[in-house]
């Protein structure tokens, strides 16, 4: 009996020792797992900050590139330069001023600039678009003044305009004499309102977050100056400064050149984790940050979860040893544990695959969009050369060219023009899909009147009979709605060209949920069996010999109306005119 008891005690002691060893192992494993999870979680947060910063900085870089590309519309543009020279010689020449205004208005409206100015070489404003902009001569820094005088396009950084009490940016484009590359005839100033695109881009955050914020700053002397309005402090843009002596602030670290993932205090004195980077070709430092309290809040929950799990494992282990003591099998528990581990591995593998595929798709979309913009802008340079040299041949050697040669030159000029229109329309079609909508209450009658007045002036020799009903107000984006009306009215004018008297009716009707607008004309019409092609990109039902165009206007209409929650369609009969419809949801009461 005593021998049996000794064996029992010995077995009990061994089991208790094994239990203690296992318990210590579980506790150590729990601590190690928690630390590993903490490190992994921190890495995920840093990767998320970096990804968001990459996205925003990429869009900022692309935006700056596009704006400089807009400046090349006027830069070394022989036709525009010739108009400017004529205007400065005789500012009372209405035809020349009208041509310059047309160029400037198209750029101001088409590329959403706040204002466009034509300056003389003394920076005095001679032509202003729109005409309600200020007349004060611009101030430009010494370095930028030297660059501009040397014939370079200058991108002027954020500055405060005291006349409008607003912050603007601007691009100065020298108008260079085509006969003397060292002679600057004048300058074009493109003024940008950062509230239209830059500030919304900086402020938006793609994932749910309570404390996330993106700010941009630059160094001015011994201070760091914030360039945008801050989330937790009002009226800060270009006014809120922080001394560079406060080196524990992430903004100060940024302007002092410390980039990458950084920890420190933000302007509130709150601890944050931030991605800090310099925007290339600028003086801007972008800080993408989240409060540490928000980052580590889930970790506290995870810690308690781990404590509970370790305690549960210890109780489980005690139960297992109790079962062993009672000579019970542990096979079921082992198989269950192995199955749970296999499921966890499969879930982890699946999540990693989903993340990888999502990342590949996002990168592909970014590359495709960047490629589209780059190709479109890069096409402009050879087009300008072809157009310029064709004009030189036509102007200087017209008398020595045979009739067939003149025909060839005209064909080249027409093709270049069509290509330029196609590039502009493609850029506009792309921008419509990604630009942010600014909805407001819109009076459709005002937009319609502007379009009719413009088309009437553009077609002085035609008899255009406009029958216009009173239109209701809608909730939408003003610039986009203007584009819709411009495209539809231009189509009506174009396809009634063969009529002695063009009849164009604009009206509206409504149902319970939406307002229906229509434009009806007595033009050449189209076969309804092709109606499904009307609103697609590059879809045309007539040859360019009959009617000009590239087939993007109606695609723009369809995309804009779709973004407003509406729909588009058309009805027609050959040689009996056509009616184009679009709908806008009714205003919410």
C-alpha positions as semicolon CSV with decimal commas, in nm:
position;residue;x (nm);y (nm);z (nm)
1;X;0,000;0,000;0,000
2;X;0,278;0,240;0,097
3;X;0,463;0,158;-0,222
4;X;0,147;0,230;-0,417
5;X;0,101;0,558;-0,231
6;X;0,461;0,655;-0,306
7;X;0,399;0,587;-0,674
8;X;0,083;0,796;-0,659
9;X;0,265;1,082;-0,491
10;X;0,551;1,059;-0,734
11;X;0,313;1,060;-1,031
12;X;0,125;1,352;-0,876
13;X;0,447;1,544;-0,822
14;X;0,554;1,481;-1,185
15;X;0,214;1,591;-1,313
16;X;0,222;1,907;-1,099
17;X;0,576;1,983;-1,219
18;X;0,473;1,930;-1,580
19;X;0,166;2,148;-1,523
20;X;0,385;2,427;-1,381
21;X;0,626;2,400;-1,674
22;X;0,340;2,413;-1,922
23;X;0,178;2,702;-1,737
24;X;0,502;2,902;-1,749
25;X;0,536;2,816;-2,117
26;X;0,182;2,937;-2,186
27;X;0,243;3,264;-2,003
28;X;0,571;3,321;-2,190
29;X;0,405;3,232;-2,522
30;X;0,120;3,473;-2,445
31;X;0,362;3,755;-2,368
32;X;0,567;3,683;-2,681
33;X;0,254;3,661;-2,896
34;X;0,124;3,989;-2,758
35;X;0,453;4,164;-2,828
36;X;0,464;4,015;-3,177
37;X;0,106;4,126;-3,239
38;X;0,187;4,472;-3,104
39;X;0,482;4,501;-3,341
40;X;0,278;4,370;-3,634
41;X;-0,011;4,603;-3,553
42;X;0,224;4,901;-3,532
43;X;0,375;4,801;-3,867
44;X;0,028;4,783;-4,022
45;X;-0,054;5,131;-3,892
46;X;0,272;5,266;-4,030
47;X;0,209;5,096;-4,364
48;X;-0,140;5,244;-4,370
49;X;-0,003;5,594;-4,302
50;X;0,260;5,545;-4,573
51;X;0,002;5,420;-4,823
52;X;-0,227;5,718;-4,759
53;X;0,068;5,956;-4,779
54;X;0,182;5,791;-5,104
55;X;-0,165;5,835;-5,249
56;X;-0,194;6,201;-5,150
57;X;0,160;6,298;-5,246
58;X;0,117;6,122;-5,580
59;X;-0,198;6,319;-5,650
60;X;-0,029;6,644;-5,544
61;X;0,265;6,574;-5,775
62;X;0,031;6,489;-6,062
63;X;-0,176;6,801;-5,994
64;X;0,133;7,025;-6,005
65;X;0,243;6,856;-6,324
66;X;-0,098;6,916;-6,483
67;X;-0,100;7,281;-6,382
68;X;0,245;7,335;-6,534
69;X;0,117;7,150;-6,839
70;X;-0,169;7,400;-6,860
71;X;0,090;7,677;-6,871
72;X;0,235;7,526;-7,188
73;X;-0,085;7,621;-7,368
74;X;0,056;7,976;-7,378
75;X;0,429;7,904;-7,350
76;X;0,609;7,946;-7,684
77;X;0,270;7,950;-7,856
78;X;0,335;8,139;-8,176
79;X;-0,031;8,208;-8,254
80;X;-0,112;8,340;-7,908
81;X;0,213;8,540;-7,901
82;X;0,122;8,708;-8,230
83;X;-0,218;8,811;-8,089
84;X;-0,051;8,952;-7,776
85;X;0,197;9,155;-7,979
86;X;-0,084;9,300;-8,188
87;X;-0,283;9,383;-7,879
88;X;0,002;9,564;-7,705
89;X;0,062;9,762;-8,025
90;X;-0,305;9,862;-8,049
91;X;-0,516;9,791;-7,739
92;X;-0,822;9,932;-7,916
93;X;-0,822;9,647;-8,169
94;X;-1,145;9,459;-8,070
95;X;-1,081;9,155;-8,290
96;X;-0,740;9,084;-8,140
97;X;-0,869;9,134;-7,786
98;X;-1,159;8,901;-7,858
99;X;-0,922;8,625;-7,975
100;X;-0,706;8,663;-7,663
101;X;-1,016;8,659;-7,442
102;X;-1,130;8,336;-7,611
103;X;-0,798;8,165;-7,530
104;X;-0,801;8,286;-7,172
105;X;-1,168;8,206;-7,109
106;X;-1,129;7,851;-7,240
107;X;-0,836;7,788;-7,005
108;X;-1,005;7,958;-6,707
109;X;-1,331;7,764;-6,747
110;X;-1,193;7,438;-6,888
111;X;-0,923;7,394;-6,623
112;X;-1,113;7,554;-6,332
113;X;-0,880;7,845;-6,260
114;X;-0,998;8,122;-6,031
115;X;-0,871;8,393;-6,266
116;X;-0,652;8,437;-6,572
117;X;-0,463;8,765;-6,636
118;X;-0,265;8,899;-6,928
119;X;0,023;9,111;-6,795
120;X;0,264;9,336;-6,973
121;X;0,638;9,316;-6,902
122;X;0,595;9,556;-6,609
123;X;0,339;9,314;-6,448
124;X;0,049;9,553;-6,512
125;X;-0,279;9,368;-6,571
126;X;-0,415;9,440;-6,919
127;X;-0,681;9,171;-6,968
128;X;-0,863;9,010;-6,676
129;X;-1,075;8,692;-6,679
130;X;-1,329;8,706;-6,521
131;X;-1,368;9,082;-6,542
132;X;-1,472;9,110;-6,175
133;X;-1,123;9,007;-6,054
134;X;-0,893;9,260;-5,888
135;X;-0,678;9,500;-6,088
136;X;-0,387;9,513;-5,843
137;X;-0,051;9,432;-5,996
138;X;0,091;9,103;-5,863
139;X;0,387;9,084;-5,627
140;X;0,648;8,822;-5,716
141;X;0,958;8,718;-5,522
142;X;1,305;8,802;-5,649
143;X;1,408;8,446;-5,742
144;X;1,083;8,382;-5,927
145;X;1,113;8,721;-6,099
146;X;1,457;8,627;-6,231
147;X;1,332;8,287;-6,352
148;X;1,035;8,448;-6,526
149;X;1,253;8,711;-6,694
150;X;1,480;8,432;-6,820
151;X;1,183;8,278;-7,002
152;X;1,083;8,002;-6,759
153;X;0,737;7,908;-6,634
154;X;0,711;7,993;-6,261
155;X;0,490;7,817;-6,006
156;X;0,417;8,069;-5,724
157;X;0,351;7,901;-5,390
158;X;0,067;7,967;-5,143
159;X;0,016;8,337;-5,070
160;X;-0,256;8,547;-4,904
161;X;-0,440;8,797;-5,123
162;X;-0,542;9,086;-4,895
163;X;-0,793;9,219;-5,150
164;X;-1,002;8,902;-5,141
165;X;-0,892;8,791;-4,792
166;X;-0,817;8,449;-4,941
167;X;-0,525;8,222;-5,010
168;X;-0,425;8,163;-5,372
169;X;-0,154;7,999;-5,580
170;X;-0,054;8,103;-5,928
171;X;0,145;8,017;-6,236
172;X;0,330;8,282;-6,439
173;X;0,383;8,193;-6,805
174;X;0,610;8,416;-7,018
175;X;0,479;8,493;-7,366
176;X;0,794;8,463;-7,576
177;X;0,841;8,623;-7,918
178;X;0,862;8,346;-8,177
179;X;1,119;8,549;-8,372
180;X;1,340;8,620;-8,070
181;X;1,348;8,363;-7,790
182;X;1,511;8,619;-7,559
183;X;1,229;8,871;-7,602
184;X;0,933;8,840;-7,363
185;X;0,623;9,010;-7,503
186;X;0,414;8,976;-7,189
187;X;0,300;8,726;-6,930
188;X;-0,004;8,515;-6,845
189;X;-0,095;8,467;-6,479
190;X;-0,310;8,161;-6,391
191;X;-0,452;8,207;-6,041
192;X;-0,552;7,894;-5,849
193;X;-0,796;7,870;-5,558
194;X;-0,661;7,584;-5,341
195;X;-1,006;7,533;-5,189
196;X;-1,123;7,386;-5,519
197;X;-0,892;7,081;-5,512
198;X;-0,578;7,101;-5,297
199;X;-0,741;7,157;-4,957
200;X;-1,015;6,891;-5,008
201;X;-0,748;6,644;-5,120
202;X;-0,537;6,715;-4,812
203;X;-0,832;6,699;-4,570
204;X;-0,994;6,378;-4,692
205;X;-0,907;6,045;-4,525
206;X;-0,991;5,716;-4,697
207;X;-1,057;5,507;-4,384
208;X;-1,267;5,566;-4,072
209;X;-1,060;5,750;-3,811
210;X;-1,137;5,986;-3,523
211;X;-0,807;6,176;-3,499
212;X;-0,643;6,135;-3,842
213;X;-0,526;6,451;-4,015
214;X;-0,302;6,561;-4,300
215;X;-0,127;6,898;-4,293
216;X;0,123;7,070;-4,520
217;X;0,383;7,315;-4,398
218;X;0,695;7,495;-4,515
219;X;0,990;7,665;-4,356
220;X;1,001;8,044;-4,340
221;X;1,310;8,168;-4,162
222;X;1,317;8,018;-3,813
223;X;0,952;7,913;-3,819
224;X;0,740;7,635;-3,961
225;X;0,427;7,777;-4,125
226;X;0,110;7,575;-4,185
227;X;-0,029;7,611;-4,539
228;X;-0,379;7,468;-4,483
229;X;-0,655;7,503;-4,225
230;X;-0,606;7,265;-3,933
231;X;-0,863;7,022;-3,799
232;X;-0,844;7,139;-3,437
233;X;-0,751;7,505;-3,483
234;X;-0,930;7,772;-3,688
235;X;-0,787;8,032;-3,928
236;X;-0,439;7,887;-3,938
237;X;-0,341;7,882;-4,306
238;X;-0,028;8,100;-4,357
239;X;-0,084;8,258;-4,014
240;X;-0,006;7,985;-3,760
241;X;0,370;7,959;-3,699
242;X;0,578;7,733;-3,478
243;X;0,936;7,809;-3,377
244;X;1,196;7,563;-3,503
245;X;1,330;7,541;-3,147
246;X;1,035;7,314;-3,057
247;X;1,205;7,008;-3,198
248;X;0,969;6,759;-3,031
249;X;0,691;6,864;-3,276
250;X;0,659;6,649;-3,588
251;X;0,600;6,958;-3,804
252;X;0,933;7,107;-3,692
253;X;1,103;6,773;-3,752
254;X;0,957;6,775;-4,103
255;X;1,079;7,119;-4,210
256;X;1,421;7,039;-4,060
257;X;1,447;6,746;-4,301
258;X;1,351;6,447;-4,084
259;X;1,131;6,235;-4,313
260;X;0,973;5,892;-4,291
261;X;0,774;5,752;-3,998
262;X;0,810;5,984;-3,699
263;X;0,675;6,013;-3,345
264;X;0,630;6,335;-3,153
265;X;0,383;6,605;-3,062
266;X;0,147;6,783;-3,299
267;X;0,044;7,147;-3,276
268;X;-0,199;7,061;-2,989
269;X;0,076;6,902;-2,782
270;X;-0,077;6,556;-2,837
271;X;0,145;6,253;-2,908
272;X;0,107;6,131;-3,266
273;X;0,257;5,886;-3,514
274;X;0,312;6,046;-3,854
275;X;0,442;5,988;-4,203
276;X;0,655;6,291;-4,296
277;X;0,773;6,365;-4,648
278;X;0,881;6,644;-4,881
279;X;0,666;6,692;-5,190
280;X;0,915;6,681;-5,482
281;X;0,987;7,007;-5,667
282;X;0,825;7,214;-5,392
283;X;0,888;7,360;-5,049
284;X;0,592;7,168;-4,904
285;X;0,629;6,910;-4,628
286;X;0,329;6,680;-4,585
287;X;0,256;6,532;-4,242
288;X;0,005;6,245;-4,235
289;X;-0,070;6,165;-3,870
290;X;-0,291;5,980;-3,619
291;X;-0,305;6,025;-3,242
292;X;-0,116;5,751;-3,053
293;X;-0,415;5,717;-2,820
294;X;-0,630;5,608;-3,115
295;X;-0,361;5,374;-3,247
296;X;-0,309;5,193;-2,917
297;X;-0,672;5,184;-2,802
298;X;-0,727;4,843;-2,969
299;X;-0,403;4,720;-2,810
300;X;-0,549;4,770;-2,462
301;X;-0,844;4,556;-2,561
302;X;-0,607;4,300;-2,709
303;X;-0,406;4,294;-2,385
304;X;-0,710;4,209;-2,176
305;X;-0,814;3,953;-2,433
306;X;-0,471;3,790;-2,406
307;X;-0,490;3,783;-2,024
308;X;-0,829;3,616;-2,042
309;X;-0,699;3,368;-2,301
310;X;-0,391;3,280;-2,093
311;X;-0,608;3,224;-1,785
312;X;-0,844;3,015;-1,995
313;X;-0,549;2,811;-2,125
314;X;-0,426;2,755;-1,771
315;X;-0,766;2,632;-1,660
316;X;-0,782;2,422;-1,971
317;X;-0,442;2,278;-1,902
318;X;-0,547;2,199;-1,545
319;X;-0,852;2,023;-1,682
320;X;-0,636;1,826;-1,925
321;X;-0,407;1,713;-1,649
322;X;-0,706;1,628;-1,442
323;X;-0,828;1,410;-1,723
324;X;-0,484;1,255;-1,756
325;X;-0,487;1,190;-1,381
326;X;-0,813;1,010;-1,432
327;X;-0,662;0,823;-1,725
328;X;-0,883;1,004;-1,983
329;X;-0,784;1,045;-2,345
330;X;-0,680;1,384;-2,478
331;X;-0,700;1,293;-2,846
332;X;-1,013;1,496;-2,912
333;X;-0,863;1,811;-2,759
334;X;-0,547;1,772;-2,965
335;X;-0,734;1,723;-3,293
336;X;-0,956;2,021;-3,217
337;X;-0,654;2,240;-3,142
338;X;-0,481;2,131;-3,464
339;X;-0,795;2,199;-3,668
340;X;-0,830;2,547;-3,516
341;X;-0,465;2,622;-3,599
342;X;-0,515;2,504;-3,959
343;X;-0,822;2,727;-3,999
344;X;-0,628;3,021;-3,859
345;X;-0,349;2,960;-4,110
346;X;-0,596;2,931;-4,397
347;X;-0,771;3,252;-4,292
348;X;-0,439;3,433;-4,262
349;X;-0,334;3,311;-4,607
350;X;-0,667;3,417;-4,758
351;X;-0,647;3,765;-4,600
352;X;-0,293;3,809;-4,732
353;X;-0,403;3,710;-5,082
354;X;-0,696;3,955;-5,074
355;X;-0,466;4,237;-4,956
356;X;-0,212;4,153;-5,228
357;X;-0,474;4,149;-5,506
358;X;-0,631;4,474;-5,378
359;X;-0,291;4,644;-5,371
360;X;-0,212;4,525;-5,726
361;X;-0,546;4,657;-5,854
362;X;-0,498;4,996;-5,686
363;X;-0,146;5,027;-5,826
364;X;-0,269;4,934;-6,174
365;X;-0,544;5,199;-6,159
366;X;-0,296;5,465;-6,044
367;X;-0,051;5,375;-6,319
368;X;-0,326;5,377;-6,582
369;X;-0,452;5,721;-6,476
370;X;-0,098;5,864;-6,458
371;X;-0,022;5,716;-6,800
372;X;-0,338;5,870;-6,949
373;X;-0,253;6,218;-6,824
374;X;0,114;6,190;-6,917
375;X;0,040;6,072;-7,271
376;X;-0,224;6,341;-7,322
377;X;0,010;6,619;-7,210
378;X;0,311;6,480;-7,398
379;X;0,109;6,477;-7,721
380;X;0,063;6,853;-7,706
381;X;0,426;6,943;-7,780
382;X;0,451;6,771;-8,124
383;X;0,105;6,901;-8,210
384;X;0,214;7,257;-8,137
385;X;0,520;7,208;-8,357
386;X;0,315;7,065;-8,645
387;X;0,059;7,344;-8,615
388;X;0,322;7,618;-8,584
389;X;0,529;7,507;-8,881
390;X;0,217;7,453;-9,091
391;X;0,110;7,811;-9,016
392;X;0,460;7,937;-9,105
393;X;0,449;7,752;-9,438
394;X;0,101;7,882;-9,509
395;X;0,188;8,244;-9,417
396;X;0,538;8,275;-9,565
397;X;0,534;8,045;-9,869
398;X;0,168;8,046;-9,972
399;X;0,241;8,218;-10,305
400;X;0,502;7,962;-10,405
401;X;0,292;7,658;-10,317
402;X;0,073;7,490;-10,583
403;X;-0,295;7,440;-10,514
404;X;-0,241;7,077;-10,412
405;X;0,030;7,184;-10,164
406;X;-0,209;7,437;-10,007
407;X;-0,469;7,161;-9,983
408;X;-0,218;6,934;-9,807
409;X;-0,128;7,208;-9,559
410;X;-0,493;7,276;-9,484
411;X;-0,551;6,903;-9,428
412;X;-0,256;6,895;-9,184
413;X;-0,388;7,200;-8,997
414;X;-0,739;7,051;-8,975
415;X;-0,603;6,720;-8,847
416;X;-0,386;6,892;-8,584
417;X;-0,688;7,088;-8,467
418;X;-0,897;6,771;-8,444
419;X;-0,619;6,597;-8,248
420;X;-0,596;6,891;-8,009
421;X;-0,972;6,883;-7,955
422;X;-0,955;6,508;-7,895
423;X;-0,679;6,545;-7,632
424;X;-0,868;6,826;-7,454
425;X;-1,189;6,623;-7,459
426;X;-1,012;6,313;-7,327
427;X;-0,859;6,511;-7,039
428;X;-1,194;6,666;-6,962
429;X;-1,365;6,324;-6,978
430;X;-1,108;6,185;-6,732
431;X;-1,133;6,486;-6,496
432;X;-1,513;6,459;-6,486
433;X;-1,484;6,107;-6,351
434;X;-1,247;6,194;-6,065
435;X;-1,312;6,560;-5,982
436;X;-1,498;6,636;-5,661
437;X;-1,856;6,757;-5,703
438;X;-1,955;7,084;-5,538
439;X;-2,329;7,069;-5,517
440;X;-2,536;7,381;-5,472
441;X;-2,874;7,522;-5,569
442;X;-2,847;7,610;-5,943
443;X;-3,069;7,833;-6,155
444;X;-3,076;7,649;-6,488
445;X;-3,210;7,959;-6,667
446;X;-2,887;8,151;-6,603
447;X;-2,669;7,871;-6,735
448;X;-2,892;7,829;-7,040
449;X;-2,886;8,202;-7,119
450;X;-2,505;8,206;-7,111
451;X;-2,491;7,910;-7,351
452;X;-2,745;8,059;-7,595
453;X;-2,572;8,399;-7,597
454;X;-2,236;8,236;-7,663
455;X;-2,361;8,016;-7,950
456;X;-2,555;8,303;-8,108
457;X;-2,238;8,515;-8,115
458;X;-2,035;8,222;-8,249
459;X;-2,278;8,175;-8,542
460;X;-2,348;8,530;-8,665
461;X;-2,455;8,424;-9,016
462;X;-2,714;8,169;-8,908
463;X;-3,080;8,206;-8,827
464;X;-3,122;8,039;-8,488
465;X;-3,472;8,035;-8,344
466;X;-3,465;7,958;-7,971
467;X;-3,785;7,848;-7,799
468;X;-3,703;7,834;-7,427
469;X;-3,935;7,746;-7,140
470;X;-3,880;7,867;-6,784
471;X;-3,663;7,602;-6,614
472;X;-3,673;7,499;-6,247
473;X;-3,380;7,509;-6,007
474;X;-3,183;7,191;-5,933
475;X;-2,926;7,067;-5,684
476;X;-2,596;7,003;-5,864
477;X;-2,245;7,107;-5,959
478;X;-2,254;7,440;-6,147
479;X;-1,951;7,380;-6,372
480;X;-2,066;7,030;-6,466
481;X;-2,421;7,146;-6,543
482;X;-2,278;7,422;-6,762
483;X;-2,081;7,158;-6,952
484;X;-2,399;6,951;-7,006
485;X;-2,592;7,244;-7,152
486;X;-2,296;7,356;-7,362
487;X;-2,260;7,012;-7,523
488;X;-2,632;6,962;-7,589
489;X;-2,690;7,314;-7,729
490;X;-2,375;7,291;-7,944
491;X;-2,499;6,959;-8,084
492;X;-2,835;7,113;-8,172
493;X;-2,669;7,409;-8,349
494;X;-2,426;7,179;-8,533
495;X;-2,679;6,929;-8,665
496;X;-2,925;7,200;-8,783
497;X;-2,655;7,355;-9,001
498;X;-2,823;7,230;-9,322
499;X;-3,152;7,397;-9,233
500;X;-3,228;7,748;-9,355
501;X;-3,383;7,824;-9,019
502;X;-3,274;7,626;-8,715
503;X;-3,549;7,558;-8,463
504;X;-3,427;7,462;-8,116
505;X;-3,667;7,410;-7,827
506;X;-3,557;7,374;-7,464
507;X;-3,814;7,260;-7,211
508;X;-3,886;7,053;-6,904
509;X;-4,134;6,819;-6,744
510;X;-4,129;6,622;-6,423
511;X;-4,256;6,321;-6,235
512;X;-4,265;6,229;-5,867
513;X;-3,891;6,177;-5,829
514;X;-3,710;6,371;-6,100
515;X;-3,708;6,668;-6,334
516;X;-3,674;6,590;-6,706
517;X;-3,499;6,844;-6,929
518;X;-3,490;6,819;-7,308
519;X;-3,333;6,988;-7,611
520;X;-3,526;6,937;-7,937
521;X;-3,402;7,044;-8,284
522;X;-3,513;7,019;-8,647
523;X;-3,174;6,894;-8,768
524;X;-3,068;6,588;-8,965
525;X;-3,156;6,343;-8,684
526;X;-3,030;5,984;-8,662
527;X;-3,146;5,624;-8,697
528;X;-3,286;5,501;-8,363
529;X;-3,128;5,158;-8,410
530;X;-2,794;5,325;-8,330
531;X;-2,922;5,513;-8,023
532;X;-2,733;5,282;-7,784
533;X;-2,402;5,413;-7,928
534;X;-2,475;5,784;-7,882
535;X;-2,339;5,823;-7,530
536;X;-2,026;5,609;-7,567
537;X;-1,672;5,745;-7,604
538;X;-1,566;5,799;-7,971
539;X;-1,910;5,695;-8,098
540;X;-2,020;5,897;-8,403
541;X;-2,320;5,851;-8,635
542;X;-2,196;6,099;-8,899
543;X;-1,862;6,138;-9,075
544;X;-1,627;6,425;-8,988
545;X;-1,670;6,550;-9,345
546;X;-2,036;6,617;-9,270
547;X;-2,010;6,732;-8,908
548;X;-1,699;6,801;-8,699
549;X;-1,641;6,638;-8,359
550;X;-1,458;6,348;-8,191
551;X;-1,744;6,167;-8,017
552;X;-1,675;6,259;-7,653
553;X;-1,925;6,539;-7,586
554;X;-2,227;6,315;-7,528
555;X;-2,010;6,071;-7,327
556;X;-1,928;6,366;-7,097
557;X;-2,299;6,446;-7,069
558;X;-2,378;6,087;-6,973
559;X;-2,100;6,072;-6,711
560;X;-2,197;6,406;-6,552
561;X;-2,568;6,321;-6,533
562;X;-2,487;5,976;-6,394
563;X;-2,280;6,138;-6,115
564;X;-2,583;6,355;-6,034
565;X;-2,803;6,046;-6,000
566;X;-2,985;6,103;-6,329
567;X;-3,014;5,936;-6,669
568;X;-2,987;6,033;-7,037
569;X;-3,150;5,917;-7,360
570;X;-3,243;6,044;-7,706
571;X;-3,525;6,012;-7,960
572;X;-3,498;6,088;-8,332
573;X;-3,600;6,018;-8,688
574;X;-3,377;6,072;-8,991
575;X;-3,415;6,423;-9,140
576;X;-3,683;6,509;-8,882
577;X;-3,468;6,628;-8,595
578;X;-3,371;6,482;-8,260
579;X;-3,459;6,526;-7,892
580;X;-3,206;6,471;-7,614
581;X;-3,331;6,415;-7,259
582;X;-3,160;6,415;-6,920
583;X;-3,298;6,396;-6,566
584;X;-3,197;6,540;-6,230
585;X;-3,343;6,419;-5,898
586;X;-3,578;6,670;-5,738
587;X;-3,456;6,895;-5,458
588;X;-3,510;6,746;-5,113
589;X;-3,763;6,941;-4,910
